[in-house]
Amino acid sequence: MPLSWLVLLVLALATAGYFIGRIRVLKLAGGDVRALHSLPIYYGTNVALSVAVPALAVLLVWLLAQPTLIERSVSGMIAPEMIPEGSNLNLVMSDVRRVADGLNTAIAGGAMSLAEVEAMDATVVDVRARLGELGVALGQDVRPEVLAAAKSYRSATVTGNTMRTLIVLALAVIGFGTSFSKTKPDYRARNVVERAVLALLMAAASLAILTTVGIVLSMLFETINFFGLHNWRDFFFGTTWAPNFRGDSELSILPLLWGTLYISFIALLVAVPIGLFAAIYLSEYAGPKTRAFAKPLLEILAGIPTIVYGLFALLTVGPMLVNLFGQSGSLGVDWMSGATSVLTAGVVMGIMLIPFVSSLSDDIINAVPQAMRDGSLGLGATSSETIRQVVIPAALPGIVGAILLAASRAIGETMIVVMGAGAIAKFSLNPFESMTTITTRIVSQLTGDGDFASPETLVAFALGLTLFVLTLGLNVLALYIVRKYREQYE
């Protein structure tokens, strides 16, 4: 049974259980709602949850576990000597999955029978040509061991899907029968439903936390593998980033970290003054109509995709800076030779960060008690003096938190840097030169058919973990400052 049909069938059974549960309990109570412990809706909801939750939970776990277990089982059929030179087990398993999908397509379309698939021999039949006739395109000839593994993969998948369907439907039926038998007027359905909803909410919160833990652990394990192949001193204290696949790569994070912090610093130089001044104007000077129009318009910048900002940097800001600071530019200086530079990426990233700074700062400034403003004005201070000497100092912890959150956003940016800053890892104070950042190197090292057993590929995980720790520290510091500020005025 297709997965979509299975899900729809479970949901249909849950829906039917909802109405049947309500009808049954009302019938047992003689139509008198006052004779029930809970409202009829709770009895129906109890039946629906008993049908859907266990069945769908097992279905989700099954969908996550089955591919991994089958992959692990089938990969054991591929001996190391069967892997062609220049390839690896992951690439071979990719071929196995494609062939298995092709065989399933041929069987589903009626072009081949199950017996023909089981009898197919790669030494006799050109499997690639045969599947190509059926509309299944393969990139290379199918070797006997790949065909055998694909047959096993397909068979295990079919068996697993059949067992999945039977178990999920059995759980749905058992849940329906159990909850239906308990549906009586004195049954505490409301308490059961509320506990079930509480458990679902806790599961949702736990899932978010466990996802973060899983991301960190996945990077941590690969980082440990990387440091098993590459000297950690060179990574943290070296001065050169020069990856190659000859085994003598220099993989130091310091040039990448310098580029990341330099571009982020320029971005904050652009975003903080503009965003803070905009927040002061909107909160202290602008009228209700102007604020209602200007603030949403300013926050539109936060919804623009970063790839659009990257194109803006490449096609507009970069050439404009070259025309201004290039040899043939209006200033007649020779500071900038190309459109990609630290300044290009920093300016565009700063524009992207303006709504982060302005919106958060505006909310924080508005949270300053009006009594403090009135007291300052009552003592004879002007509006500007009140803002400088009362409002800004009172809101400063929250503003600092907003700036740190914007900084963590800048450090993790990729597309603007890829298209606006270049790809050169080096130490330099010249903002008109090309540089690169940690995020762009992560993308570069994981692009293509890289070998996940080489330090040149595994270094991406070490870079990612370092970046995660850096941004996490900034976020924690910002949230601590903002929380402390809110406790002071709420």
C-alpha positions as CSV (number, residue, x, y, z in Angstrom):
1,M,0.0,0.0,0.0
2,P,1.4,3.4,-0.9
3,L,2.4,5.6,2.1
4,S,-0.1,8.3,1.3
5,W,-2.9,5.8,1.3
6,L,-1.8,4.4,4.6
7,V,-1.7,7.9,6.2
8,L,-5.1,8.8,4.8
9,L,-6.6,5.5,6.0
10,V,-5.3,6.0,9.5
11,L,-6.7,9.6,9.5
12,A,-10.0,8.4,8.1
13,L,-10.3,5.8,10.9
14,A,-9.4,8.4,13.5
15,T,-12.1,10.8,12.1
16,A,-14.7,8.0,12.1
17,G,-13.6,7.1,15.7
18,Y,-14.2,10.7,16.7
19,F,-17.8,10.7,15.6
20,I,-18.5,7.1,16.7
21,G,-17.2,7.8,20.2
22,R,-19.4,10.9,20.5
23,I,-22.5,9.0,19.3
24,R,-21.8,6.0,21.6
25,V,-21.4,8.0,24.8
26,L,-24.5,10.2,24.1
27,K,-26.5,7.1,23.4
28,L,-25.4,5.4,26.7
29,A,-26.3,8.6,28.5
30,G,-29.7,8.7,27.0
31,G,-28.9,12.0,25.2
32,D,-28.4,13.8,28.6
33,V,-25.0,15.6,28.5
34,R,-25.3,16.3,32.3
35,A,-25.0,12.6,32.9
36,L,-21.5,12.6,31.4
37,H,-18.2,13.2,33.3
38,S,-16.8,15.1,30.3
39,L,-18.2,16.9,27.3
40,P,-18.9,14.7,24.3
41,I,-16.1,16.2,22.3
42,Y,-13.6,14.7,24.7
43,Y,-14.9,11.2,24.3
44,G,-14.6,11.5,20.5
45,T,-11.2,13.1,20.7
46,N,-10.0,10.3,23.0
47,V,-11.0,7.7,20.4
48,A,-9.4,9.7,17.6
49,L,-6.1,10.2,19.5
50,S,-6.0,6.5,20.4
51,V,-6.3,5.6,16.7
52,A,-3.9,8.2,15.2
53,V,-1.1,8.8,17.7
54,P,0.3,5.3,18.2
55,A,-0.1,4.4,14.6
56,L,1.4,7.6,13.2
57,A,4.2,7.5,15.8
58,V,5.3,4.0,14.8
59,L,5.0,5.0,11.1
60,L,7.3,7.9,11.6
61,V,9.9,5.8,13.5
62,W,9.6,3.1,10.8
63,L,10.2,5.6,8.0
64,L,13.3,6.9,9.8
65,A,14.8,3.5,10.7
66,Q,14.0,1.3,7.7
67,P,16.3,3.0,5.1
68,T,19.2,3.0,7.6
69,L,18.8,-0.7,8.5
70,I,18.4,-1.8,4.9
71,E,21.4,0.3,3.8
72,R,23.5,-1.2,6.5
73,S,22.4,-4.7,5.7
74,V,22.9,-4.4,1.9
75,S,26.2,-2.6,2.1
76,G,27.6,-5.7,3.8
77,M,27.2,-7.5,0.4
78,I,29.7,-5.1,-1.2
79,A,33.2,-6.3,-0.3
80,P,36.0,-3.7,-0.3
81,E,37.7,-5.4,-3.3
82,M,34.4,-4.9,-5.3
83,I,34.6,-1.1,-5.0
84,P,36.2,0.3,-8.2
85,E,39.3,2.4,-8.0
86,G,38.5,6.1,-7.5
87,S,35.1,5.3,-6.0
88,N,33.9,4.5,-2.5
89,L,31.1,2.6,-0.8
90,N,28.7,5.6,-0.8
91,L,28.9,5.9,-4.5
92,V,28.4,2.2,-5.0
93,M,25.4,2.3,-2.7
94,S,24.0,5.2,-4.7
95,D,24.2,3.0,-7.8
96,V,22.5,0.2,-5.9
97,R,19.6,2.4,-4.9
98,R,19.1,3.7,-8.5
99,V,19.0,0.2,-9.9
100,A,16.6,-0.9,-7.2
101,D,14.3,2.0,-8.0
102,G,14.6,1.1,-11.7
103,L,13.5,-2.5,-11.0
104,N,10.6,-1.3,-8.9
105,T,9.5,1.0,-11.7
106,A,9.7,-1.8,-14.2
107,I,7.6,-4.1,-12.0
108,A,5.1,-1.4,-11.2
109,G,4.7,-0.6,-14.9
110,G,4.1,-4.2,-15.9
111,A,7.2,-4.2,-18.1
112,M,8.9,-6.9,-16.1
113,S,7.5,-9.6,-13.7
114,L,9.0,-10.4,-10.3
115,A,10.3,-13.7,-11.7
116,E,12.1,-11.9,-14.5
117,V,13.7,-9.5,-12.1
118,E,14.8,-12.3,-9.8
119,A,16.2,-14.3,-12.8
120,M,18.1,-11.3,-14.3
121,D,21.8,-11.9,-14.6
122,A,24.1,-8.9,-15.2
123,T,26.7,-11.2,-17.0
124,V,24.1,-12.2,-19.6
125,V,21.8,-9.2,-19.8
126,D,22.7,-5.6,-20.3
127,V,20.8,-4.3,-17.3
128,R,21.5,-0.7,-18.2
129,A,20.1,-1.0,-21.7
130,R,17.1,-3.1,-20.5
131,L,16.1,-0.5,-17.9
132,G,16.8,2.3,-20.4
133,E,14.2,0.8,-22.7
134,L,11.7,1.1,-19.9
135,G,12.6,4.8,-19.3
136,V,15.0,4.2,-16.4
137,A,18.2,6.1,-17.1
138,L,21.5,4.8,-15.4
139,G,24.8,6.6,-15.7
140,Q,27.0,3.5,-16.1
141,D,26.9,-0.3,-16.7
142,V,25.5,-2.4,-13.9
143,R,28.0,-4.8,-12.5
144,P,26.9,-8.2,-11.1
145,E,27.5,-7.3,-7.5
146,V,25.5,-4.1,-7.8
147,L,22.6,-6.0,-9.4
148,A,22.6,-8.6,-6.6
149,A,22.7,-5.9,-4.0
150,A,19.9,-4.0,-5.8
151,K,17.7,-7.1,-5.8
152,S,18.3,-7.6,-2.1
153,Y,17.7,-3.9,-1.5
154,R,14.4,-4.0,-3.4
155,S,13.2,-7.2,-1.7
156,A,14.0,-5.8,1.8
157,T,12.2,-2.6,1.0
158,V,9.1,-4.4,-0.2
159,T,9.1,-6.6,2.8
160,G,9.6,-3.7,5.2
161,N,6.8,-1.7,3.5
162,T,4.4,-4.6,3.8
163,M,5.2,-5.1,7.5
164,R,4.9,-1.4,8.1
165,T,1.4,-1.3,6.6
166,L,0.2,-4.3,8.6
167,I,1.7,-3.1,11.9
168,V,0.4,0.5,11.5
169,L,-3.1,-0.7,10.6
170,A,-3.1,-3.2,13.5
171,L,-2.2,-0.4,16.0
172,A,-4.9,1.8,14.6
173,V,-7.5,-0.9,14.9
174,I,-6.3,-1.9,18.4
175,G,-6.4,1.7,19.5
176,F,-9.9,2.1,18.2
177,G,-11.2,-1.0,19.9
178,T,-9.6,-0.2,23.2
179,S,-10.8,3.4,23.4
180,F,-14.2,2.5,22.1
181,S,-14.7,-0.1,24.9
182,K,-13.8,2.5,27.5
183,T,-16.2,5.1,26.1
184,K,-18.8,5.2,28.9
185,P,-20.5,8.1,30.7
186,D,-18.4,7.8,33.8
187,Y,-15.1,7.6,31.9
188,R,-12.8,10.6,32.6
189,A,-12.2,11.4,29.0
190,R,-11.3,15.0,29.5
191,N,-8.4,14.1,31.9
192,V,-7.1,11.5,29.5
193,V,-7.3,13.9,26.5
194,E,-5.6,16.7,28.4
195,R,-2.7,14.4,29.5
196,A,-2.4,13.2,25.9
197,V,-2.2,16.7,24.5
198,L,0.3,17.6,27.2
199,A,2.4,14.6,26.2
200,L,2.3,15.7,22.5
201,L,3.4,19.2,23.5
202,M,6.3,17.8,25.5
203,A,7.2,15.6,22.6
204,A,7.2,18.6,20.2
205,A,9.5,20.5,22.6
206,S,11.8,17.5,23.0
207,L,12.0,17.0,19.3
208,A,13.3,20.5,18.8
209,I,15.9,20.0,21.5
210,L,16.9,16.6,20.3
211,T,17.3,18.0,16.7
212,T,19.8,20.5,18.0
213,V,21.6,17.8,20.0
214,G,21.6,15.6,16.9
215,I,23.1,18.3,14.7
216,V,25.8,19.0,17.3
217,L,26.7,15.3,17.7
218,S,26.8,14.7,14.0
219,M,29.3,17.6,13.6
220,L,31.2,16.5,16.7
221,F,31.8,12.9,15.6
222,E,33.0,14.0,12.2
223,T,35.2,16.7,13.8
224,I,36.8,14.0,15.9
225,N,37.5,12.0,12.8
226,F,39.1,15.1,11.2
227,F,41.4,15.7,14.1
228,G,42.4,12.0,13.8
229,L,43.8,12.8,10.3
230,H,44.9,16.4,10.7
231,N,47.0,18.1,13.4
232,W,44.7,20.2,15.6
233,R,47.5,22.7,16.2
234,D,47.7,23.5,12.4
235,F,43.9,23.9,12.4
236,F,43.7,26.4,15.3
237,F,47.0,28.1,15.1
238,G,48.2,27.8,11.5
239,T,48.2,30.8,9.2
240,T,47.5,29.3,5.8
241,W,44.4,27.9,4.2
242,A,45.4,25.8,1.2
243,P,43.4,22.6,0.7
244,N,44.4,20.0,-1.8
245,F,43.9,16.3,-2.3
246,R,47.6,15.3,-2.3
247,G,47.7,14.8,1.4
248,D,49.7,17.9,2.3
249,S,46.9,20.4,2.8
250,E,47.2,23.4,5.1
251,L,43.9,23.8,6.8
252,S,44.0,26.6,9.3
253,I,40.8,28.3,10.4
254,L,42.5,31.6,11.3
255,P,42.4,33.2,7.8
256,L,38.8,32.2,7.5
257,L,37.9,33.5,10.9
258,W,39.6,36.8,10.2
259,G,37.6,37.2,7.0
260,T,34.4,36.3,8.8
261,L,34.9,38.8,11.6
262,Y,36.2,41.5,9.3
263,I,33.1,41.3,7.0
264,S,30.8,41.1,10.0
265,F,32.4,44.1,11.5
266,I,31.9,46.2,8.4
267,A,28.3,45.0,8.2
268,L,27.7,46.1,11.8
269,L,29.3,49.5,11.0
270,V,26.6,49.9,8.4
271,A,23.6,48.3,10.2
272,V,24.0,49.6,13.8
273,P,24.0,53.4,13.2
274,I,21.3,53.3,10.5
275,G,19.1,50.7,12.4
276,L,19.5,52.5,15.8
277,F,18.7,55.9,14.4
278,A,15.7,54.5,12.5
279,A,14.5,52.9,15.8
280,I,14.9,56.2,17.7
281,Y,13.0,58.1,15.0
282,L,10.1,55.6,14.8
283,S,9.7,55.3,18.6
284,E,10.3,58.9,19.7
285,Y,9.6,61.3,16.8
286,A,7.4,59.6,14.2
287,G,3.6,60.0,14.4
288,P,1.2,57.0,14.5
289,K,0.5,57.2,10.8
290,T,4.2,57.5,9.8
291,R,5.1,54.6,12.2
292,A,2.4,52.4,10.9
293,F,3.7,52.9,7.4
294,A,7.4,53.0,7.8
295,K,8.1,50.2,10.2
296,P,6.5,47.4,8.1
297,L,8.2,48.8,5.0
298,L,11.5,48.7,6.8
299,E,11.0,45.2,8.0
300,I,10.4,44.0,4.4
301,L,14.2,44.0,4.1
302,A,14.3,41.0,6.5
303,G,12.1,38.9,4.2
304,I,14.2,39.3,1.1
305,P,16.1,36.1,0.3
306,T,19.9,36.3,0.8
307,I,20.5,35.2,-2.8
308,V,18.8,38.4,-3.9
309,Y,21.2,40.4,-1.7
310,G,24.0,38.4,-3.2
311,L,22.9,39.4,-6.7
312,F,22.6,43.0,-5.5
313,A,26.1,42.9,-4.2
314,L,27.5,41.4,-7.4
315,L,25.6,43.5,-10.0
316,T,25.1,46.8,-8.3
317,V,27.1,47.5,-5.2
318,G,30.4,46.0,-6.4
319,P,30.5,47.8,-9.7
320,M,29.4,51.0,-8.0
321,L,32.3,50.8,-5.6
322,V,34.7,50.0,-8.4
323,N,33.5,53.1,-10.2
324,L,34.2,55.1,-7.1
325,F,37.4,53.6,-5.8
326,G,38.9,52.0,-8.9
327,Q,41.6,53.4,-11.1
328,S,39.2,54.8,-13.6
329,G,36.7,55.8,-11.0
330,S,35.4,59.3,-10.1
331,L,38.0,59.6,-7.2
332,G,40.9,58.7,-9.5
333,V,42.5,56.3,-7.0
334,D,43.6,52.7,-7.5
335,W,42.3,51.1,-4.4
336,M,39.8,48.6,-5.8
337,S,40.4,46.3,-8.8
338,G,37.4,44.0,-8.8
339,A,33.7,44.1,-7.7
340,T,34.3,41.4,-5.1
341,S,35.7,42.7,-1.9
342,V,35.2,42.8,1.9
343,L,33.6,46.2,1.5
344,T,31.1,45.0,-1.0
345,A,29.9,42.1,1.1
346,G,30.0,44.1,4.3
347,V,27.9,47.0,2.9
348,V,25.2,44.6,1.5
349,M,25.2,42.5,4.6
350,G,24.8,45.6,6.7
351,I,21.7,46.6,4.6
352,M,20.3,43.1,5.3
353,L,20.9,43.5,9.0
354,I,19.2,46.9,9.3
355,P,15.7,45.5,10.1
356,F,17.2,43.2,12.8
357,V,18.7,46.1,14.6
358,S,15.9,48.6,14.0
359,S,13.0,46.3,14.9
360,L,14.5,44.9,18.1
361,S,15.8,48.3,19.2
362,D,12.5,49.9,18.5
363,D,10.7,47.4,20.7
364,I,13.3,47.8,23.5
365,I,13.1,51.6,23.4
366,N,9.3,51.5,23.5
367,A,9.6,49.3,26.6
368,V,11.2,52.0,28.6
369,P,8.6,53.3,31.0
370,Q,6.9,56.6,29.9
371,A,7.3,57.9,33.5
372,M,11.0,58.2,32.9
373,R,10.5,60.4,29.9
374,D,7.9,62.5,31.7
375,G,10.2,62.9,34.7
376,S,13.0,64.1,32.4
377,L,10.8,66.5,30.5
378,G,9.3,67.8,33.7
379,L,12.8,68.7,35.0
380,G,13.2,70.9,31.9
381,A,15.2,68.6,29.6
382,T,14.5,68.8,25.9
383,S,13.3,65.8,23.9
384,S,16.8,65.2,22.4
385,E,18.4,65.4,25.9
386,T,15.8,63.0,27.3
387,I,16.7,60.5,24.5
388,R,20.4,60.9,25.0
389,Q,20.5,60.9,28.8
390,V,17.5,58.8,29.8
391,V,16.0,56.6,27.1
392,I,19.2,55.3,25.5
393,P,21.0,54.5,28.8
394,A,17.9,52.7,30.1
395,A,17.5,50.7,26.8
396,L,21.2,50.1,26.3
397,P,21.3,46.5,27.6
398,G,18.6,45.5,25.2
399,I,20.2,47.4,22.3
400,V,23.5,45.6,23.0
401,G,21.6,42.3,22.9
402,A,20.0,43.3,19.5
403,I,23.4,44.1,18.1
404,L,24.9,40.8,19.3
405,L,22.0,38.9,17.7
406,A,22.6,40.8,14.4
407,A,26.3,39.9,14.7
408,S,25.6,36.2,15.0
409,R,23.3,36.5,12.0
410,A,26.2,38.2,10.0
411,I,28.7,35.5,11.0
412,G,26.5,32.7,9.7
413,E,25.7,34.4,6.3
414,T,26.8,32.6,3.2
415,M,25.3,33.7,-0.1
416,I,26.1,37.4,0.2
417,V,29.7,36.5,1.0
418,V,30.0,33.9,-1.8
419,M,28.8,36.4,-4.4
420,G,30.2,39.6,-2.9
421,A,33.5,38.9,-1.1
422,G,35.4,36.5,-3.3
423,A,37.1,33.2,-2.3
424,I,40.6,34.2,-1.1
425,A,41.6,33.2,2.4
426,K,44.2,35.6,3.8
427,F,45.1,38.1,6.4
428,S,44.7,41.7,5.3
429,L,43.4,45.0,6.6
430,N,42.5,46.3,3.2
431,P,38.7,46.4,2.8
432,F,39.0,46.7,-1.0
433,E,40.5,43.2,-1.3
434,S,38.7,39.9,-1.8
435,M,38.5,37.6,1.2
436,T,36.4,34.6,2.2
437,T,34.6,33.3,5.3
438,I,34.1,30.1,7.2
439,T,30.6,29.5,5.7
440,T,31.8,29.8,2.1
441,R,34.6,27.3,2.7
442,I,32.2,24.8,4.2
443,V,30.1,25.0,1.1
444,S,33.3,24.6,-1.1
445,Q,34.7,21.6,0.8
446,L,31.4,19.7,0.6
447,T,30.6,20.5,-3.0
448,G,31.2,17.7,-5.5
449,D,32.0,14.0,-5.0
450,G,34.2,14.4,-2.0
451,D,35.6,11.5,-0.1
452,F,34.3,11.7,3.5
453,A,37.4,9.9,4.7
454,S,39.8,12.7,3.7
455,P,40.7,15.7,5.9
456,E,39.9,18.0,3.0
457,T,36.2,17.1,3.3
458,L,36.0,16.4,7.0
459,V,37.4,19.9,7.7
460,A,34.0,21.3,6.8
461,F,32.6,19.7,10.0
462,A,35.3,21.2,12.1
463,L,34.6,24.6,10.6
464,G,30.9,24.1,11.1
465,L,31.3,23.1,14.8
466,T,33.6,26.1,15.4
467,L,31.1,28.4,13.8
468,F,28.3,26.9,15.8
469,V,30.1,27.5,19.1
470,L,30.9,31.1,18.1
471,T,27.3,32.0,17.1
472,L,25.9,30.0,20.1
473,G,28.0,32.1,22.4
474,L,26.9,35.3,20.9
475,N,23.2,34.2,21.0
476,V,23.5,33.1,24.7
477,L,25.1,36.4,25.6
478,A,22.5,38.4,23.7
479,L,19.6,36.6,25.3
480,Y,21.1,36.9,28.7
481,I,21.4,40.7,28.3
482,V,17.9,41.1,26.9
483,R,16.4,38.9,29.6
484,K,18.1,40.9,32.3
485,Y,16.8,44.1,30.8
486,R,13.3,42.8,30.6
487,E,13.3,41.7,34.2
488,Q,14.2,45.2,35.1
489,Y,11.2,46.9,33.4
490,E,8.4,44.3,33.3
